[in-house]
Amino acid sequence: MNGQTKSGAAAAFAVVTCLFFAWGFITSNTDPLIAAMRGIYTLNVAEGMLTQFAFFLAYFVISLPAAALLARLGHSRTIITALLVMVGACGLMLLASRVQAYEMVLVALFVMASGITILQVAANPLAASLGSPERSHFRLTFAQAFNSLGVVLGVQIGSKLMLRNDVFGAGGHILPDVSRATALGAIDHAFVLIAVAVLALAVLIFTFRKRINASAADITIEGASGLAALSSGWAVSGAVAIFLYVGAEVTIASIMINFLNHAEVLGLPLQTAGLYLAWVYWFGAMIGRFIGSALLPWVRASYLLTAAAIAAACLSAAAFLLHGPAAAYAALGVGFFNSIMFPTIFSITMERSKASSAAVSGLLCMAIVGGAVLPWLSGQIADRASIGMAFILPAIAYVGIVLFAALGPRSRLSGEDGGAAAPTLH
């Protein structure tokens, strides 16, 4: 790394890992927010999923411009810009509560996700590159484990603030003696907390900016328009896998609170269901990522990804085929097997593609738009059939990931290495 010491790279990696924690904490708050919005504005499942549509649409719109921004500003300035955009989004969320407009909530979520998109385009290749190439899978999965820790805490705190039992009653509706303004005020508290935390993180990044820039000196960011990545077979196939994975994960997490609240599943109060989401589904994902980061130095990444995707597909199928507690625990169990999917898909693609890292990262982050499309489609299915049927599309998506993972070690993809077989992962 241009003569930089290992301690410098380690310090930069520690700071970057804080970014993973932060965007996990923030992104996960959309799950209790969906349940709160449905109760406050009397929305059906598909209408509630518009929060995820607005949030994840930003990945499609912003990812490629974010890659160009990264090429222009460099890593630390790009990251600080992203954090300031996120603070602005918190301000828009407070304005949305003041005017009591669901449409303004969607605008605020789009702006928030725009900042997170820029952050991910800069931070994912940075985490993968801060050290020896053969340990890139480990570093990205390890950083993603702290992302999961942020998710666990974010869902727990967000559920306690937004889904208070003295605000929401049975069926997820506002209690008769509670005003809409009171319910929205609880959401304000969550986003004020987020704004303060993001500002503190911006100060941390500014303090360590020189060390981050020095450690990132060898990362290729030329040709970051994203168009170069479209000519890479591995980049495109990785983008499809990311689209499917994020769509499946977001669908399940978004539906989980209302799914567990349903009388035919567990009949839990919304706040309690939010805690189940935090401490079973997302905590399982966190544990899985720590286990995965320990296994990846010894097990080929594509093999681990294949096994995880098969298990997730089976559990998702069980969630809509079974009833009661069995369906609930099958759905909650998917979190553990989701754990290593995003970082392994991302790092496999980054390793095999010959396009610049910023361009590939931009394309992969663009594919996160799956989190907008699949949840909305699943909400349509749930409204027309039953809430359990929302798990059909995730089950199909995981089968697609199995194909990506299983074909990986032996596939020949055009446009790279002159058609030679891709290198195996160790």
C-alpha positions in Angstrom: 0.0 0.0 0.0 2.6 2.5 -1.2 4.8 2.0 1.9 2.0 2.6 4.4 2.4 0.5 7.6 0.1 -2.3 8.5 -1.0 -0.4 11.6 -2.1 2.5 9.3 -4.2 0.2 7.2 -5.6 -1.4 10.3 -6.7 1.9 11.7 -8.3 2.9 8.4 -10.1 -0.4 8.3 -11.4 0.2 11.9 -12.8 3.6 10.9 -14.4 2.2 7.7 -16.0 -0.6 9.8 -17.7 2.2 11.8 -19.3 3.2 8.5 -20.7 -0.3 8.0 -22.1 -0.2 11.5 -23.7 3.2 10.9 -25.5 2.4 7.6 -26.7 -0.9 9.1 -28.2 1.0 12.1 -29.9 3.6 9.8 -31.1 1.2 7.1 -32.7 -1.1 9.6 -34.9 1.6 11.0 -37.0 1.4 7.8 -38.4 -1.9 9.1 -40.2 -0.5 12.2 -40.9 2.6 10.2 -43.0 0.5 7.7 -45.1 -0.9 10.6 -45.5 2.6 12.1 -46.5 4.2 8.7 -49.1 1.5 8.1 -50.7 2.2 11.5 -50.5 6.0 11.2 -51.8 6.3 7.7 -53.9 3.1 7.4 -51.9 1.6 4.5 -52.1 -1.8 3.0 -49.0 -4.0 2.6 -48.0 -2.7 -0.8 -48.5 0.9 0.2 -46.4 0.4 3.3 -43.7 -1.2 1.1 -43.4 2.2 -0.8 -41.1 3.2 2.0 -38.6 0.5 0.8 -39.3 1.4 -2.8 -38.4 5.0 -2.2 -35.4 4.0 -0.1 -33.9 1.5 -2.5 -34.8 3.3 -5.7 -32.0 5.7 -4.7 -29.4 2.9 -5.2 -30.5 2.6 -8.9 -30.5 6.4 -9.5 -27.5 7.4 -7.5 -24.9 4.5 -7.6 -23.3 5.3 -11.0 -23.1 9.1 -10.3 -21.7 8.1 -6.9 -18.9 6.2 -8.6 -18.1 9.3 -10.7 -18.1 11.4 -7.5 -15.7 9.0 -5.9 -13.3 9.3 -8.8 -13.5 13.1 -8.5 -13.3 13.6 -4.8 -11.5 10.5 -3.5 -12.6 8.3 -0.6 -12.6 10.5 2.5 -14.3 13.6 0.9 -16.9 11.3 -0.8 -17.7 9.7 2.6 -18.0 13.0 4.4 -20.3 14.3 1.6 -22.5 11.2 2.0 -22.8 11.7 5.7 -23.9 15.3 5.3 -26.5 14.3 2.8 -27.8 11.8 5.4 -28.1 14.5 8.1 -30.1 16.6 5.6 -32.4 13.6 5.1 -33.1 13.5 8.9 -34.1 17.2 8.7 -36.6 16.3 5.9 -38.0 13.5 8.0 -38.7 16.0 10.8 -40.4 18.3 8.3 -42.5 15.4 7.1 -43.8 14.8 10.6 -44.6 18.5 11.0 -46.7 18.6 7.8 -48.0 15.0 8.4 -47.4 14.0 4.8 -46.6 10.4 3.9 -45.3 11.6 0.5 -42.7 13.7 2.3 -41.6 10.7 4.3 -40.9 8.9 1.0 -38.8 11.9 -0.2 -36.8 12.0 3.0 -36.1 8.2 2.7 -34.9 8.7 -0.9 -32.5 11.4 0.2 -31.3 9.3 3.1 -30.7 6.3 0.8 -28.8 8.6 -1.6 -26.3 9.3 1.1 -26.0 5.7 2.1 -25.5 4.7 -1.6 -22.6 7.1 -1.9 -21.2 5.8 1.3 -21.4 2.2 0.1 -19.9 2.9 -3.3 -16.8 4.3 -1.4 -16.7 2.0 1.6 -17.2 -1.5 0.1 -14.2 -1.6 -2.2 -12.2 0.3 0.5 -12.9 -2.4 3.1 -12.1 -5.2 0.6 -8.7 -3.5 -0.4 -7.2 -2.5 3.0 -4.9 -5.5 3.3 -3.7 -8.5 1.4 -5.9 -9.5 -1.7 -6.3 -13.1 -0.5 -8.1 -11.9 2.7 -10.6 -9.6 0.9 -13.5 -11.9 1.5 -12.7 -12.1 5.2 -12.3 -8.3 5.6 -15.6 -7.5 3.8 -17.5 -10.2 5.6 -16.0 -9.1 9.0 -17.0 -5.4 8.3 -20.5 -6.6 7.3 -20.7 -8.4 10.7 -20.5 -5.0 12.3 -23.1 -3.8 9.8 -25.4 -6.5 11.2 -24.6 -5.3 14.8 -25.8 -1.9 13.7 -28.9 -3.5 12.2 -29.7 -5.4 15.5 -29.4 -2.2 17.6 -31.1 -0.1 15.0 -34.2 -2.4 14.8 -34.3 -2.7 18.6 -34.0 1.1 19.3 -36.2 2.0 16.3 -39.0 -0.4 17.5 -38.9 0.9 21.0 -39.1 4.5 19.8 -41.5 4.1 16.9 -43.8 1.2 17.9 -44.5 2.0 21.5 -47.3 -0.1 23.1 -48.9 3.1 24.4 -49.3 4.3 20.8 -50.2 1.2 18.8 -52.8 -1.4 19.7 -53.9 -4.8 18.4 -53.6 -5.1 14.6 -51.0 -2.4 14.4 -53.5 0.5 14.5 -53.1 3.7 16.5 -55.0 3.6 19.8 -58.2 5.6 19.8 -57.0 8.2 22.3 -53.6 8.8 20.5 -53.3 11.5 17.9 -51.4 11.2 14.6 -49.1 14.0 15.7 -48.1 12.0 18.9 -47.3 8.9 16.8 -45.2 10.9 14.4 -43.4 12.5 17.3 -42.1 9.1 18.3 -40.6 8.8 14.8 -39.0 12.2 15.2 -37.0 11.0 18.2 -35.5 8.2 16.2 -34.3 10.4 13.4 -32.9 13.1 15.7 -30.8 10.3 17.3 -29.6 9.2 13.8 -28.7 12.8 12.8 -26.5 13.2 15.9 -24.8 9.9 15.4 -24.1 10.7 11.7 -22.6 14.1 12.5 -20.3 12.4 15.1 -19.2 9.9 12.4 -18.5 12.7 10.0 -16.1 14.3 12.5 -14.4 10.9 13.0 -13.9 10.5 9.2 -12.5 14.1 8.9 -10.1 13.3 11.8 -8.8 10.2 10.0 -9.0 11.5 6.4 -5.3 11.5 5.7 -4.8 7.9 7.0 -7.8 6.7 4.9 -6.6 8.4 1.8 -3.0 7.1 2.2 -4.4 3.5 2.7 -6.6 3.8 -0.3 -3.9 5.2 -2.6 -3.6 1.9 -4.6 -7.4 1.5 -5.2 -8.2 2.0 -8.9 -10.9 4.6 -9.3 -10.4 5.7 -12.9 -13.1 4.9 -15.4 -15.7 5.0 -12.6 -18.6 6.1 -14.8 -20.0 2.5 -14.4 -20.3 2.0 -18.1 -17.1 0.0 -18.2 -18.6 -2.4 -15.7 -21.5 -3.2 -18.0 -19.0 -4.8 -20.5 -17.8 -7.2 -17.7 -19.6 -10.5 -17.6 -18.7 -11.0 -14.0 -19.9 -7.5 -13.0 -23.3 -8.0 -14.7 -23.8 -11.5 -13.2 -22.8 -10.2 -9.8 -25.2 -7.3 -10.1 -28.1 -9.7 -10.9 -27.2 -11.8 -7.8 -27.1 -8.6 -5.6 -30.5 -7.6 -7.0 -32.0 -10.9 -6.0 -30.3 -11.0 -2.6 -31.2 -7.5 -1.5 -34.7 -7.9 -2.8 -35.2 -11.1 -0.8 -33.6 -9.8 2.4 -35.5 -6.5 2.4 -38.8 -8.3 1.6 -38.5 -10.6 4.5 -37.3 -8.0 7.0 -39.9 -5.5 5.9 -42.8 -8.0 6.2 -41.5 -9.6 9.4 -43.1 -7.3 12.1 -46.5 -7.4 10.5 -46.1 -11.2 9.8 -45.4 -12.0 13.4 -48.2 -9.6 14.5 -50.7 -11.6 12.4 -53.1 -13.6 14.5 -52.5 -16.8 12.4 -48.7 -16.7 12.9 -47.7 -15.5 16.5 -50.1 -12.6 17.2 -47.4 -10.6 18.8 -47.7 -6.8 19.6 -45.8 -4.7 17.1 -43.1 -3.7 19.5 -42.5 -7.3 20.6 -42.4 -8.4 17.0 -39.8 -5.7 16.3 -37.7 -7.2 19.1 -38.0 -10.6 17.5 -36.9 -9.1 14.2 -33.9 -7.6 16.0 -32.8 -10.4 18.3 -33.6 -13.5 16.2 -33.6 -12.5 12.5 -30.9 -9.8 12.5 -28.9 -11.1 15.4 -28.7 -14.4 13.6 -27.4 -12.6 10.6 -24.7 -11.0 12.7 -23.6 -14.3 14.3 -23.6 -15.8 10.8 -21.3 -13.1 9.5 -18.8 -13.6 12.3 -18.9 -17.4 11.7 -18.6 -16.8 8.0 -15.6 -14.5 8.4 -13.9 -17.2 10.4 -14.7 -19.9 7.7 -13.8 -17.9 4.6 -10.0 -18.2 5.0 -10.5 -22.0 4.8 -13.7 -22.6 2.7 -14.1 -21.5 -0.9 -16.5 -18.5 -0.9 -18.6 -19.8 -3.7 -19.2 -23.1 -1.8 -20.3 -21.3 1.4 -22.5 -19.0 -0.7 -24.2 -22.1 -2.4 -24.9 -23.7 1.0 -26.3 -20.6 2.5 -28.6 -19.8 -0.5 -30.0 -23.3 -0.5 -30.9 -23.1 3.2 -32.5 -19.7 2.8 -34.6 -20.9 -0.2 -35.9 -23.8 1.8 -36.7 -21.7 4.9 -38.5 -19.1 2.7 -40.5 -21.8 1.1 -41.4 -23.2 4.6 -42.6 -19.7 5.7 -45.4 -19.7 3.1 -46.2 -23.4 3.1 -46.4 -23.8 6.9 -48.6 -22.0 9.5 -48.3 -20.7 13.0 -45.0 -20.8 15.0 -43.4 -23.1 12.4 -43.8 -20.5 9.7 -42.6 -17.8 12.0 -39.4 -19.5 13.0 -38.7 -20.6 9.5 -38.9 -16.9 8.4 -36.8 -15.8 11.3 -34.2 -18.4 10.5 -33.5 -17.0 7.1 -31.5 -14.2 8.7 -28.6 -16.5 9.7 -28.2 -17.8 6.2 -28.5 -14.3 4.7 -25.4 -13.4 6.6 -22.6 -14.0 4.2 -24.4 -13.5 0.9 -23.9 -9.8 0.2 -20.2 -9.6 1.1 -19.3 -12.9 -0.7 -21.3 -11.9 -3.9 -19.7 -8.5 -3.7 -16.1 -9.7 -3.2 -16.4 -12.6 -5.7 -17.5 -10.1 -8.3 -14.8 -7.5 -7.4 -12.2 -10.2 -7.6 -13.2 -11.6 -11.0 -14.2 -8.5 -12.9 -11.4 -6.6 -14.8 -13.3 -3.3 -14.7 -12.2 -0.6 -12.2 -13.2 -1.2 -8.6 -15.2 2.0 -8.4 -17.1 1.2 -11.6 -17.9 -2.4 -10.4 -18.9 -1.1 -7.0 -21.2 1.5 -8.6 -22.9 -1.2 -10.7 -23.3 -3.6 -7.7 -24.7 -0.8 -5.5 -27.0 0.1 -8.4 -28.3 -3.4 -8.3 -29.4 -2.9 -4.7 -32.6 -1.5 -6.3 -33.8 -5.0 -5.9 -34.7 -3.8 -2.4 -37.3 -1.5 -4.1 -38.7 -3.9 -6.6 -39.2 -7.3 -4.9 -40.7 -6.0 -1.7 -43.3 -3.9 -3.6 -44.2 -7.0 -5.7 -44.3 -9.2 -2.6 -46.7 -6.6 -1.0 -49.0 -6.9 -4.0 -49.0 -10.6 -3.6 -49.7 -10.4 0.1 -52.6 -7.9 -0.5 -54.2 -10.3 -3.0 -53.6 -13.6 -1.2 -52.1 -13.6 2.3 -49.2 -12.1 4.2 -47.4 -15.5 4.2 -47.4 -15.6 0.4 -45.0 -12.6 0.4 -42.2 -15.2 0.9 -42.7 -16.7 -2.6 -40.5 -14.2 -4.4 -37.6 -14.4 -1.8 -37.6 -18.2 -2.2 -37.3 -17.8 -6.0 -34.6 -15.2 -5.6 -32.5 -17.5 -3.4 -32.6 -20.1 -6.1 -31.1 -17.6 -8.5 -28.3 -16.9 -6.1 -27.6 -20.7 -5.9 -27.1 -20.7 -9.6 -24.7 -17.7 -9.4 -22.7 -19.4 -6.6 -22.7 -22.9 -8.1 -21.6 -21.8 -11.5 -18.9 -19.4 -10.2 -15.9 -21.8 -9.9 -16.2 -23.1 -13.4 -18.0 -20.5 -15.5 -16.5 -18.7 -18.5 -17.9 -15.2 -18.8 -17.2 -13.2 -22.0 -15.1 -10.2 -22.1 -12.7 -11.1 -19.3 -9.4 -12.9 -19.4 -9.9 -13.6 -23.1 -12.6 -16.1 -22.2 -10.4 -18.1 -19.9 -11.9 -19.7 -16.8 -12.1 -17.5 -13.8 -9.6 -18.2 -11.0 -10.8 -20.3 -8.1 -11.4 -18.8 -4.7 -9.5 -20.0 -1.7 
